[in-house]
Amino acid sequence: MRAENRPILQFRAIIIASRYTYGMVVLAISFFMRALLNAQADFMSVAIPMFVLGAGVPACLVTLTSLGVSELPPEKIANGSGLQNFIRIMAMAVGASLTSTYWENATKGNRAELVAIIDPTMAPASLPGLQPGSGLAAFSRMVDMQAVMLATNDFYAMATILILVFAGVIWLAKRPKGPLQQVSH
């Protein structure tokens, strides 16, 4: 490689890391918005973080795929991209399973904490508009709903922190030797 090309390649590496960082920061913003939701969230309170998420995902995925195949010879780029996408999808499946398990356990823990602080003498026997004796079941459903919401808020608060940490990790990655290969999804 000629010496005059090195600054250009370093600049390209900075651009790639910046795109990835942009994508991760946008994901973190979406996760933070979700961490602030409550049980009375309306459609737009859920939809806006999803729109924000949609702005960050492509910046992360395309940039990571390009970075992952940057050192492959041209004839192996398609295979490398396919392998990287397979690994990403497998990791997403494992992550979904772990998230579901975490969420269920956090919900149970939050429910136990909420039940422990409820004064049993204040439990409603009936609520307005319900049949007599059904107040306890309705109250139990409200406690369940709050426990799920607390678990969701905790998960997204933790995910926000992790995604910001991972956004910084890309700056420690090995810089590509040549120009990044164009990869399309």
N, CA, C and O of each residue as an XYZ file, in Angstrom:
740
protein
N       0.838     -1.164      0.000
C       0.000      0.000      0.000
C       0.887      1.232      0.000
O       1.864      1.323      0.743
N       0.528      2.154     -0.832
C       1.322      3.378     -0.922
C       1.024      4.281      0.271
O      -0.086      4.291      0.804
N       2.020      5.023      0.666
C       1.910      5.863      1.856
C       0.840      6.938      1.711
O       0.205      7.306      2.699
N       0.624      7.455      0.482
C      -0.357      8.530      0.324
C      -1.796      8.023      0.473
O      -2.700      8.838      0.658
N      -2.043      6.709      0.400
C      -3.385      6.159      0.568
C      -3.743      5.917      2.033
O      -4.921      5.753      2.351
N      -2.776      5.892      2.916
C      -3.044      5.578      4.321
C      -3.998      6.572      4.985
O      -4.926      6.132      5.663
N      -3.823      7.880      4.830
C      -4.776      8.797      5.479
C      -6.205      8.598      4.979
O      -7.151      8.710      5.759
N      -6.373      8.305      3.694
C      -7.712      8.080      3.145
C      -8.336      6.851      3.784
O      -9.509      6.876      4.155
N      -7.565      5.772      3.918
C      -8.089      4.548      4.518
C      -8.403      4.756      5.992
O      -9.398      4.226      6.486
N      -7.583      5.513      6.700
C      -7.869      5.805      8.101
C      -9.146      6.634      8.214
O      -9.950      6.427      9.123
N      -9.325      7.568      7.290
C     -10.541      8.379      7.279
C     -11.761      7.495      7.032
O     -12.793      7.679      7.678
N     -11.658      6.533      6.101
C     -12.772      5.614      5.833
C     -13.093      4.776      7.065
O     -14.264      4.535      7.357
N     -12.078      4.333      7.786
C     -12.304      3.553      9.001
C     -13.048      4.388     10.041
O     -13.913      3.876     10.752
N     -12.710      5.665     10.127
C     -13.395      6.551     11.064
C     -14.846      6.738     10.634
O     -15.745      6.758     11.475
N     -15.079      6.873      9.329
C     -16.452      7.007      8.818
C     -17.261      5.764      9.161
O     -18.401      5.876      9.614
N     -16.685      4.573      8.951
C     -17.389      3.319      9.255
C     -17.709      3.245     10.739
O     -18.841      2.934     11.112
N     -16.729      3.525     11.590
C     -16.968      3.491     13.032
C     -18.014      4.531     13.429
O     -18.808      4.289     14.338
N     -18.025      5.673     12.765
C     -19.011      6.710     13.068
C     -20.412      6.262     12.676
O     -21.364      6.508     13.415
N     -20.554      5.605     11.522
C     -21.873      5.101     11.105
C     -22.391      4.079     12.101
O     -23.560      4.109     12.485
N     -21.516      3.176     12.517
C     -21.897      2.155     13.483
C     -22.281      2.814     14.811
O     -23.286      2.457     15.425
N     -21.472      3.771     15.239
C     -21.756      4.467     16.492
C     -23.078      5.204     16.398
O     -23.862      5.188     17.346
N     -23.340      5.857     15.258
C     -24.629      6.526     15.040
C     -25.764      5.520     15.207
O     -26.728      5.785     15.926
N     -25.655      4.373     14.551
C     -26.702      3.354     14.635
C     -26.924      2.876     16.060
O     -28.064      2.716     16.494
N     -25.842      2.648     16.785
C     -25.963      2.168     18.160
C     -26.549      3.247     19.077
O     -27.334      2.932     19.971
N     -26.184      4.489     18.870
C     -26.742      5.566     19.688
C     -28.238      5.718     19.409
O     -29.019      5.963     20.328
N     -28.633      5.575     18.157
C     -30.064      5.639     17.824
C     -30.798      4.465     18.481
O     -31.904      4.646     18.993
N     -30.206      3.271     18.476
C     -30.807      2.134     19.173
C     -30.920      2.423     20.668
O     -31.933      2.101     21.289
N     -29.890      3.027     21.243
C     -29.912      3.354     22.670
C     -31.029      4.356     22.982
O     -31.688      4.253     24.017
N     -31.234      5.312     22.093
C     -32.322      6.279     22.290
C     -33.668      5.565     22.274
O     -34.533      5.840     23.105
N     -33.840      4.647     21.327
C     -35.080      3.875     21.255
C     -35.284      3.049     22.524
O     -36.388      3.008     23.067
N     -34.229      2.395     22.998
C     -34.337      1.581     24.209
C     -34.644      2.458     25.421
O     -35.442      2.079     26.279
N     -34.013      3.626     25.490
C     -34.266      4.540     26.609
C     -35.726      4.994     26.600
O     -36.361      5.082     27.651
N     -36.251      5.280     25.409
C     -37.656      5.679     25.307
C     -38.565      4.561     25.803
O     -39.578      4.827     26.448
N     -38.214      3.323     25.509
C     -39.011      2.186     25.981
C     -38.884      2.003     27.484
O     -39.838      1.583     28.139
N     -37.718      2.311     28.038
C     -37.512      2.163     29.478
C     -38.381      3.137     30.275
O     -38.606      2.935     31.468
N     -38.865      4.184     29.623
C     -39.688      5.183     30.307
C     -41.189      4.920     30.173
O     -41.993      5.694     30.692
N     -41.577      3.852     29.491
C     -43.000      3.563     29.312
C     -43.639      3.175     30.643
O     -42.960      2.753     31.579
N     -44.963      3.330     30.702
C     -45.709      2.848     31.860
C     -46.872      1.998     31.383
O     -47.089      1.857     30.180
N     -47.612      1.437     32.308
C     -48.688      0.504     31.950
C     -49.839      1.184     31.212
O     -50.670      0.497     30.618
N     -49.906      2.500     31.234
C     -50.968      3.217     30.517
C     -50.478      3.753     29.171
O     -51.079      4.678     28.624
N     -49.416      3.196     28.639
C     -48.866      3.671     27.368
C     -49.882      3.491     26.245
O     -50.527      2.449     26.135
N     -50.013      4.517     25.421
C     -50.913      4.434     24.277
C     -50.131      3.976     23.034
O     -48.938      3.682     23.106
N     -50.824      3.925     21.913
C     -50.220      3.422     20.676
C     -48.994      4.236     20.282
O     -47.956      3.661     19.954
N     -49.091      5.540     20.307
C     -47.970      6.385     19.870
C     -46.772      6.278     20.814
O     -45.628      6.416     20.382
N     -47.028      6.035     22.092
C     -45.921      5.864     23.045
C     -45.089      4.636     22.719
O     -43.899      4.584     23.030
N     -45.713      3.652     22.094
C     -45.003      2.440     21.684
C     -44.478      2.589     20.256
O     -43.394      2.098     19.939
N     -45.237      3.263     19.396
C     -44.863      3.377     17.980
C     -43.644      4.268     17.755
O     -42.802      3.948     16.916
N     -43.532      5.359     18.469
C     -42.412      6.290     18.245
C     -41.065      5.620     18.515
O     -40.157      5.764     17.696
N     -40.888      4.884     19.639
C     -39.609      4.182     19.805
C     -39.336      3.159     18.697
O     -38.181      2.912     18.351
N     -40.384      2.572     18.149
C     -40.193      1.621     17.047
C     -39.709      2.332     15.787
O     -38.861      1.801     15.070
N     -40.231      3.519     15.508
C     -39.751      4.297     14.366
C     -38.288      4.704     14.554
O     -37.493      4.662     13.615
N     -37.951      5.096     15.775
C     -36.562      5.459     16.071
C     -35.663      4.236     15.894
O     -34.570      4.342     15.339
N     -36.116      3.091     16.359
C     -35.363      1.846     16.197
C     -35.116      1.555     14.716
O     -34.033      1.109     14.338
N     -36.116      1.808     13.889
C     -35.975      1.582     12.452
C     -34.918      2.453     11.799
O     -34.395      2.095     10.744
N     -34.596      3.581     12.397
C     -33.549      4.449     11.859
C     -32.153      3.953     12.233
O     -31.186      4.253     11.533
N     -32.039      3.204     13.318
C     -30.729      2.760     13.779
C     -30.302      1.394     13.298
O     -29.111      1.151     13.106
N     -31.249      0.498     13.100
C     -30.912     -0.886     12.727
C     -30.141     -0.969     11.409
O     -29.112     -1.644     11.370
N     -30.579     -0.324     10.335
C     -29.811     -0.447      9.089
C     -28.382      0.085      9.219
O     -27.451     -0.489      8.655
N     -28.213      1.170      9.954
C     -26.865      1.726     10.121
C     -25.947      0.723     10.808
O     -24.761      0.639     10.488
N     -26.488     -0.031     11.742
C     -25.675     -1.042     12.439
C     -25.411     -2.257     11.552
O     -24.265     -2.680     11.394
N     -26.465     -2.812     10.980
C     -26.322     -4.083     10.265
C     -25.487     -3.970      8.999
O     -24.599     -4.793      8.773
N     -25.751     -2.977      8.177
C     -24.999     -2.825      6.932
C     -23.536     -2.516      7.237
O     -22.634     -3.057      6.596
N     -23.306     -1.647      8.213
C     -21.936     -1.291      8.562
C     -21.175     -2.479      9.133
O     -20.016     -2.700      8.782
N     -21.816     -3.246     10.010
C     -21.148     -4.416     10.577
C     -20.855     -5.471      9.516
O     -19.791     -6.090      9.534
N     -21.782     -5.676      8.600
C     -21.548     -6.648      7.537
C     -20.389     -6.196      6.656
O     -19.525     -7.000      6.305
N     -20.365     -4.916      6.297
C     -19.258     -4.396      5.481
C     -17.933     -4.531      6.209
O     -16.928     -4.916      5.612
N     -17.929     -4.221      7.476
C     -16.708     -4.338      8.265
C     -16.273     -5.796      8.396
O     -15.080     -6.097      8.379
N     -17.240     -6.692      8.525
C     -16.934     -8.116      8.685
C     -16.332     -8.769      7.462
O     -15.575     -9.732      7.586
N     -16.654     -8.263      6.279
C     -16.124     -8.871      5.049
C     -15.042     -8.016      4.404
O     -14.628     -8.288      3.277
N     -14.585     -6.998      5.098
C     -13.653     -6.044      4.503
C     -12.311     -6.654      4.102
O     -11.659     -6.154      3.186
N     -11.900     -7.705      4.760
C     -10.592     -8.291      4.457
C     -10.691     -9.552      3.602
O      -9.690    -10.232      3.377
N     -11.890     -9.860      3.129
C     -12.062    -11.041      2.286
C     -11.758    -10.719      0.828
O     -11.981     -9.595      0.378
N     -11.248    -11.705      0.087
C     -11.086    -11.484     -1.350
C     -12.462    -11.355     -2.009
O     -13.445    -11.891     -1.496
N     -12.538    -10.656     -3.127
C     -13.838    -10.393     -3.765
C     -14.679    -11.643     -4.024
O     -15.905    -11.582     -3.927
N     -14.054    -12.764     -4.347
C     -14.833    -13.968     -4.644
C     -15.437    -14.611     -3.393
O     -16.291    -15.489     -3.514
N     -15.015    -14.197     -2.200
C     -15.542    -14.785     -0.968
C     -16.467    -13.833     -0.206
O     -16.952    -14.179      0.870
N     -16.712    -12.660     -0.743
C     -17.536    -11.676     -0.035
C     -18.969    -12.168      0.138
O     -19.537    -12.016      1.220
N     -19.565    -12.750     -0.892
C     -20.945    -13.235     -0.779
C     -21.054    -14.318      0.290
O     -21.985    -14.298      1.095
N     -20.116    -15.258      0.308
C     -20.138    -16.313      1.317
C     -19.916    -15.740      2.720
O     -20.580    -16.149      3.673
N     -18.988    -14.798      2.843
C     -18.722    -14.176      4.137
C     -19.924    -13.410      4.653
O     -20.242    -13.466      5.841
N     -20.588    -12.696      3.763
C     -21.785    -11.954      4.140
C     -22.896    -12.905      4.575
O     -23.584    -12.653      5.564
N     -23.067    -13.989      3.839
C     -24.076    -14.986      4.199
C     -23.797    -15.623      5.548
O     -24.708    -15.806      6.356
N     -22.531    -15.962      5.792
C     -22.153    -16.553      7.069
C     -22.384    -15.572      8.206
O     -22.888    -15.951      9.262
N     -22.022    -14.324      7.999
C     -22.215    -13.320      9.039
C     -23.705    -13.132      9.329
O     -24.094    -12.996     10.489
N     -24.530    -13.123      8.300
C     -25.975    -12.983      8.512
C     -26.544    -14.196      9.238
O     -27.421    -14.048     10.090
N     -26.058    -15.397      8.915
C     -26.501    -16.603      9.611
C     -26.156    -16.511     11.098
O     -26.995    -16.792     11.954
N     -24.926    -16.119     11.396
C     -24.495    -16.001     12.794
C     -25.315    -14.931     13.509
O     -25.694    -15.110     14.666
N     -25.589    -13.826     12.829
C     -26.398    -12.756     13.431
C     -27.798    -13.266     13.765
O     -28.317    -12.990     14.846
N     -28.411    -14.007     12.840
C     -29.762    -14.520     13.070
C     -29.768    -15.562     14.190
O     -30.692    -15.587     15.003
N     -28.746    -16.422     14.239
C     -28.644    -17.397     15.336
C     -28.477    -16.672     16.670
O     -29.105    -17.038     17.663
N     -27.638    -15.653     16.689
C     -27.424    -14.897     17.919
C     -28.713    -14.188     18.346
O     -28.990    -14.068     19.540
N     -29.493    -13.724     17.379
C     -30.762    -13.081     17.706
C     -31.732    -14.092     18.328
O     -32.467    -13.755     19.257
N     -31.737    -15.319     17.825
C     -32.614    -16.351     18.389
C     -32.207    -16.687     19.824
O     -33.055    -16.801     20.708
N     -30.920    -16.842     20.041
C     -30.425    -17.119     21.399
C     -30.729    -15.917     22.308
O     -31.160    -16.089     23.448
N     -30.504    -14.711     21.797
C     -30.792    -13.506     22.576
C     -32.268    -13.388     22.922
O     -32.614    -12.982     24.031
N     -33.144    -13.740     21.980
C     -34.585    -13.692     22.248
C     -34.954    -14.682     23.346
O     -35.780    -14.378     24.205
N     -34.350    -15.852     23.320
C     -34.616    -16.850     24.345
C     -34.129    -16.379     25.719
O     -34.843    -16.500     26.715
N     -32.919    -15.849     25.761
C     -32.378    -15.342     27.027
C     -33.197    -14.161     27.547
O     -33.442    -14.047     28.748
N     -33.618    -13.286     26.634
C     -34.427    -12.139     27.023
C     -35.761    -12.590     27.602
O     -36.211    -12.057     28.616
N     -36.390    -13.564     26.966
C     -37.669    -14.074     27.450
C     -37.524    -14.678     28.844
O     -38.371    -14.470     29.713
N     -36.448    -15.423     29.046
C     -36.201    -16.022     30.359
C     -35.949    -14.943     31.402
O     -36.501    -14.994     32.501
N     -35.116    -13.968     31.056
C     -34.844    -12.857     31.983
C     -36.135    -12.128     32.333
O     -36.407    -11.847     33.500
N     -36.921    -11.829     31.310
C     -38.147    -11.069     31.494
C     -39.122    -11.808     32.412
O     -39.724    -11.204     33.299
N     -39.274    -13.112     32.195
C     -40.175    -13.907     33.034
C     -39.687    -13.925     34.484
O     -40.482    -13.742     35.406
N     -38.393    -14.143     34.690
C     -37.857    -14.170     36.052
C     -37.946    -12.802     36.722
O     -38.259    -12.712     37.909
N     -37.670    -11.734     35.965
C     -37.771    -10.386     36.523
C     -39.218    -10.057     36.877
O     -39.472     -9.397     37.885
N     -40.165    -10.507     36.062
C     -41.580    -10.274     36.351
C     -41.976    -10.973     37.649
O     -42.663    -10.389     38.487
N     -41.544    -12.219     37.812
C     -41.858    -12.954     39.051
C     -41.240    -12.258     40.261
O     -41.887    -12.128     41.300
N     -39.993    -11.812     40.130
C     -39.343    -11.111     41.229
C     -40.038     -9.803     41.564
O     -40.222     -9.475     42.736
N     -40.427     -9.049     40.529
C     -41.132     -7.783     40.759
C     -42.495     -8.015     41.396
O     -42.916     -7.253     42.266
N     -43.179     -9.058     40.967
C     -44.484     -9.374     41.564
C     -44.323     -9.712     43.040
O     -45.111     -9.268     43.875
N     -43.299    -10.499     43.357
C     -43.069    -10.850     44.761
C     -42.786     -9.605     45.596
O     -43.267     -9.490     46.723
N     -42.002     -8.667     45.043
C     -41.708     -7.428     45.768
C     -42.962     -6.576     45.936
O     -43.182     -5.998     47.000
N     -43.778     -6.496     44.899
C     -45.004     -5.707     44.996
C     -45.979     -6.311     46.000
O     -46.586     -5.593     46.794
N     -46.125     -7.626     45.964
C     -47.047     -8.297     46.891
C     -46.567     -8.119     48.330
O     -47.383     -7.988     49.243
N     -45.256     -8.114     48.539
C     -44.711     -7.983     49.891
C     -45.015     -6.626     50.515
O     -45.070     -6.511     51.740
N     -45.214     -5.602     49.696
C     -45.472     -4.267     50.262
C     -46.956     -3.896     50.289
O     -47.310     -2.797     50.717
N     -47.816     -4.794     49.842
C     -49.262     -4.527     49.840
C     -49.810     -4.806     51.234
O     -49.518     -5.841     51.834
N     -50.595     -3.885     51.732
C     -51.264     -4.055     53.027
C     -52.486     -4.944     52.804
O     -53.413     -4.544     52.099
N     -52.505     -6.147     53.393
C     -53.622     -7.076     53.134
C     -54.968     -6.547     53.620
O     -56.007     -6.982     53.124
N     -54.977     -5.629     54.566
C     -56.254     -5.095     55.047
C     -56.853     -4.107     54.055
O     -58.026     -3.747     54.161
N     -56.050     -3.671     53.090
C     -56.535     -2.691     52.122
C     -56.949     -3.332     50.797
O     -57.353     -2.618     49.879
N     -56.860     -4.638     50.673
C     -57.224     -5.310     49.420
C     -58.707     -5.097     49.147
O     -59.532     -5.307     50.036
N     -59.054     -4.689     47.944
C     -60.459     -4.398     47.642
C     -61.278     -5.689     47.505
O     -60.881     -6.625     46.811
N     -62.414     -5.713     48.177
C     -63.316     -6.857     48.029
C     -64.051     -6.754     46.709
O     -64.336     -7.764     46.066
N     -64.356     -5.536     46.307
C     -64.997     -5.335     45.003
C     -64.621     -3.948     44.495
O     -64.317     -3.038     45.267
N     -64.649     -3.822     43.226
C     -64.350     -2.550     42.581
C     -65.598     -2.077     41.854
O     -66.413     -2.900     41.439
N     -65.767     -0.769     41.691
C     -66.953     -0.269     40.984
C     -67.044     -0.855     39.579
O     -66.061     -0.877     38.838
N     -68.215     -1.320     39.230
C     -68.443     -1.860     37.896
C     -68.169     -3.349     37.780
O     -68.399     -3.931     36.720
N     -67.682     -3.982     38.844
C     -67.411     -5.412     38.823
C     -68.373     -6.142     39.753
O     -68.962     -5.541     40.651
N     -68.521     -7.417     39.532
C     -69.371     -8.217     40.405
C     -68.744     -8.305     41.789
O     -67.520     -8.263     41.915
N     -69.551     -8.425     42.808
C     -69.014     -8.543     44.163
C     -68.067     -9.753     44.264
O     -68.356    -10.826     43.735
N     -66.962     -9.561     44.937
C     -65.997    -10.645     45.123
C     -64.955    -10.739     44.020
O     -63.992    -11.494     44.151
N     -65.126     -9.988     42.936
C     -64.159    -10.067     41.839
C     -63.061     -9.013     41.953
O     -62.167     -8.954     41.110
N     -63.124     -8.194     42.978
C     -62.141     -7.130     43.157
C     -60.741     -7.658     43.396
O     -59.767     -7.076     42.920
N     -60.631     -8.763     44.136
C     -59.312     -9.322     44.418
C     -58.645     -9.831     43.143
O     -57.441     -9.649     42.961
N     -59.414    -10.466     42.259
C     -58.863    -10.961     40.990
C     -58.426     -9.788     40.103
O     -57.377     -9.849     39.462
N     -59.229     -8.729     40.069
C     -58.874     -7.547     39.271
C     -57.626     -6.885     39.847
O     -56.760     -6.432     39.098
N     -57.531     -6.828     41.178
C     -56.363     -6.243     41.824
C     -55.115     -7.084     41.512
O     -54.040     -6.532     41.279
N     -55.254     -8.394     41.509
C     -54.137     -9.289     41.190
C     -53.657     -9.060     39.757
O     -52.453     -9.057     39.502
N     -54.586     -8.870     38.824
C     -54.212     -8.585     37.439
C     -53.476     -7.250     37.327
O     -52.544     -7.118     36.533
N     -53.891     -6.265     38.118
C     -53.195     -4.973     38.103
C     -51.771     -5.115     38.634
O     -50.844     -4.499     38.110
N     -51.600     -5.928     39.673
C     -50.255     -6.167     40.213
C     -49.406     -6.881     39.161
O     -48.239     -6.540     38.969
N     -49.988     -7.871     38.480
C     -49.263     -8.571     37.404
C     -48.835     -7.598     36.312
O     -47.702     -7.656     35.836
N     -49.735     -6.707     35.915
C     -49.449     -5.745     34.858
C     -48.299     -4.819     35.266
O     -47.420     -4.523     34.457
N     -48.307     -4.370     36.507
C     -47.234     -3.503     36.983
C     -45.910     -4.260     37.083
O     -44.851     -3.691     36.816
N     -45.960     -5.533     37.462
C     -44.740     -6.338     37.558
C     -44.110     -6.514     36.183
O     -42.890     -6.430     36.043
N     -44.939     -6.759     35.164
C     -44.426     -6.890     33.793
C     -43.833     -5.563     33.321
O     -42.780     -5.546     32.683
N     -44.499     -4.464     33.630
C     -44.003     -3.152     33.196
C     -42.673     -2.822     33.868
O     -41.774     -2.281     33.224
N     -42.540     -3.142     35.149
C     -41.269     -2.906     35.843
C     -40.147     -3.755     35.242
O     -39.022     -3.281     35.085
N     -40.458     -5.012     34.908
C     -39.453     -5.883     34.276
C     -39.051     -5.334     32.913
O     -37.877     -5.372     32.546
N     -40.020     -4.826     32.168
C     -39.737     -4.245     30.856
C     -38.860     -3.004     30.996
O     -37.885     -2.845     30.260
N     -39.199     -2.136     31.926
C     -38.392     -0.927     32.144
C     -36.971     -1.276     32.550
O     -36.014     -0.678     32.057
N     -36.830     -2.249     33.454
C     -35.487     -2.665     33.884
C     -34.690     -3.239     32.722
O     -33.505     -2.945     32.572
N     -35.342     -4.059     31.898
C     -34.648     -4.662     30.762
C     -34.148     -3.591     29.796
O     -32.992     -3.625     29.376
N     -35.007     -2.649     29.445
C     -34.595     -1.634     28.475
C     -33.595     -0.642     29.054
O     -32.777     -0.098     28.312
N     -33.639     -0.393     30.358
C     -32.614      0.455     30.972
C     -31.255     -0.239     30.894
O     -30.244      0.391     30.583
N     -31.241     -1.546     31.182
C     -29.997     -2.309     31.085
C     -29.526     -2.386     29.624
O     -28.331     -2.268     29.355
N     -30.445     -2.581     28.696
C     -30.093     -2.661     27.276
C     -29.532     -1.332     26.774
O     -28.635     -1.323     25.931
N     -30.044     -0.217     27.276
C     -29.535      1.095     26.888
C     -28.069      1.237     27.271
O     -27.250      1.689     26.471
N     -27.749      0.852     28.483
C     -26.361      0.939     28.954
C     -25.462      0.016     28.140
O     -24.382      0.424     27.713
N     -25.896     -1.219     27.923
C     -25.076     -2.172     27.164
C     -24.838     -1.709     25.732
O     -23.728     -1.846     25.217
N     -25.848     -1.174     25.093
C     -25.696     -0.767     23.697
C     -24.739      0.414     23.581
O     -24.005      0.521     22.598
N     -24.738      1.295     24.568
C     -23.785      2.403     24.550
C     -22.360      1.911     24.780
O     -21.417      2.447     24.198
N     -22.196      0.900     25.621
C     -20.866      0.298     25.817
C     -20.399     -0.342     24.513
O     -19.249     -0.169     24.111
N     -21.288     -1.080     23.852
C     -20.917     -1.732     22.589
C     -20.634     -0.719     21.487
O     -19.847     -0.995     20.581
N     -21.262      0.442     21.553
C     -20.977      1.488     20.565
C     -19.533      1.944     20.674
O     -18.921      2.314     19.672
N     -18.989      1.922     21.869
C     -17.594      2.294     22.054
C     -16.615      1.208     21.656
O     -15.461      1.501     21.342
N     -17.054     -0.038     21.665
C     -16.168     -1.163     21.344
C     -15.691     -1.113     19.894
O     -14.568     -1.528     19.605
N     -16.512     -0.620     18.987
C     -16.125     -0.585     17.573
C     -14.875      0.258     17.359
O     -14.120      0.025     16.415
N     -14.659      1.224     18.220
C     -13.480      2.080     18.073
C     -12.201      1.327     18.437
O     -11.101      1.781     18.123
N     -12.345      0.179     19.095
C     -11.187     -0.648     19.444
C     -10.922     -1.729     18.396
O      -9.903     -2.418     18.456
N     -11.836     -1.878     17.439
C     -11.704     -2.925     16.415
C     -10.517     -2.647     15.493
O     -10.094     -1.505     15.312
N     -10.000     -3.724     14.923
C      -8.895     -3.619     13.968
C      -9.374     -2.852     12.739
O     -10.445     -3.130     12.200
N      -8.591     -1.912     12.314
C      -8.934     -1.108     11.139
C      -8.711     -1.938      9.873
O      -7.721     -2.665      9.783
N      -9.615     -1.840      8.895
C      -9.431     -2.567      7.649
C      -8.198     -2.076      6.885
O      -7.849     -0.897      6.931
N      -7.559     -2.993      6.195
C      -6.334     -2.643      5.438
C      -6.654     -1.915      4.152
O      -5.877     -1.072      3.705
N      -7.775     -2.226      3.560
C      -8.132     -1.612      2.284
C      -9.519     -1.000      2.374
O     -10.093     -0.914      3.459
N     -10.057     -0.577      1.248
C     -11.400     -0.008      1.264
C     -12.424     -1.083      1.606
O     -12.238     -2.257      1.286
N     -13.496     -0.673      2.254
C     -14.539     -1.635      2.613
C     -15.273     -2.079      1.363
O     -15.498     -1.299      0.437
N     -15.639     -3.351      1.361
C     -16.395     -3.920      0.262
C     -17.850     -3.504      0.404
O     -18.377     -3.436      1.514
N     -18.487     -3.229     -0.705
C     -19.905     -2.875     -0.688
C     -20.718     -4.159     -0.567
O     -20.556     -5.093     -1.352
N     -21.581     -4.182      0.415
C     -22.438     -5.337      0.648
C     -23.862     -4.815      0.698
O     -24.115     -3.777      1.309
N     -24.783     -5.506      0.074
C     -26.167     -5.050      0.127
C     -27.029     -6.100      0.803
O     -26.712     -7.290      0.790
N     -28.111     -5.648      1.387
C     -29.077     -6.551      2.048
C     -30.283     -6.679      1.196
O     -31.222     -7.389      1.557
